[in-house]
Amino acid sequence: MLPVGGAMKGASVGQGSAWNMADFLLELYHDAAEYTPSELRIRVLRRLQEVVPFDFAVWGGGQAEGRLVNDLSVLDQSHAILGEWEAVAHQDGFCDLTLDKLGTTARFDDVLDYRDSLAYNEHWRRFDASHMMATIVAERSDGYVSFVGLCADDRPRVFSDAERSLKQMLMPHFSQALRISRDLGQARGDMPSEAVGLVTPDGAVLSVEGPFFELAMQEWGARIARLPSDVIHALHRAGQWSGVTAQAKMVPFGRNYFVHLIATSVLERLSPREREVAELFGAGLTHKAVARRLGSSPSTVRNQLASVYEKLGVSNKAELASLVGGGNL
């Protein structure tokens, strides 16, 4: 990894010495492109354990309504910790608190007399969770909520305010990285390479992880030190951008931003109908046969093929058939 210009180094949290948060987050977003959601969650929790001392952790998700967990990774504990929790879920005051204050990190000790409650004594204590620090965040689009809980038993004191603040700051990044991992997993065949860059608000590249400059070279024809102005404007406006050979997503990090750059297939340049035409024509059908199959006219098909040839940079049917036969459509 290249050195991060001006990256913030956090003071010691827990047992560690000085901790570089920018490096932690760059690795997080890099792993989001490389690993499945389950693998990503375990890797992240392992690294977090080096900074905040805890004995085991749960990272789950589902719909807030009904308090049903349908997506779960557990580090150093049995999956039964949340499977059996359903029996006391609707009587758990700690869950009430975290759901009422989405995005806010809470501790067991934030709930008055929580250790006298049914949920604590009938469930959490049985799993040696004397202390817990948890955060729930919600996706804006579909109501999915992510839950990350850090638990400890043999710990001399409650989780500190510094540890709470750190976890609360990291949680939106955990949620975003998990979403990226899911999205990329669905389209892995079309995305041969990914990279992450830390950039300033005006697009200056501070540091990179992965083939960021190589992907930029393919898209813009030069080894850039700053994202093009139209690209950074689009990222600020919509959080994402699509080009000819690459796509980009952006998430904030302090005063700067992480830009996730993803290589895309040349076939992404085609519209859905152009893809249909290219697939049928490249498979051997004539203009008229393609037109009959799609309920179109031969002249329309010829115009669409002219656009396909131009967008893909091919000049004849054999070259188009090579793309189709290569499994790119």
Protein Blocks (a to p, Z undefined) as FASTA:
>chain_A
ZZdehiacdddehjbccddfklmmmmmmmmmmmpcfklmmmmmmmmmmmmmgcfbdcddd
ddfehpaafbdcdehiafklmmmmmmmmmmcfklmmmmmmghiacdfklpghklmpmklm
mmmmmnopabccddddddfklopacddddddfbdcbdcdfklmmmmmmmmmmmmmmmmmm
mmmmmmmmmmmbccdddddfkopafbdedjflmmmmmmnopacfbdcfklmmmmmmnopa
cdfkbccddddehjbccdddddddfklmpcfklmmmmmmmmnopafklmmmmnopafklm
mmmmmmmmmmnopabfklmmmmmmnopZZ
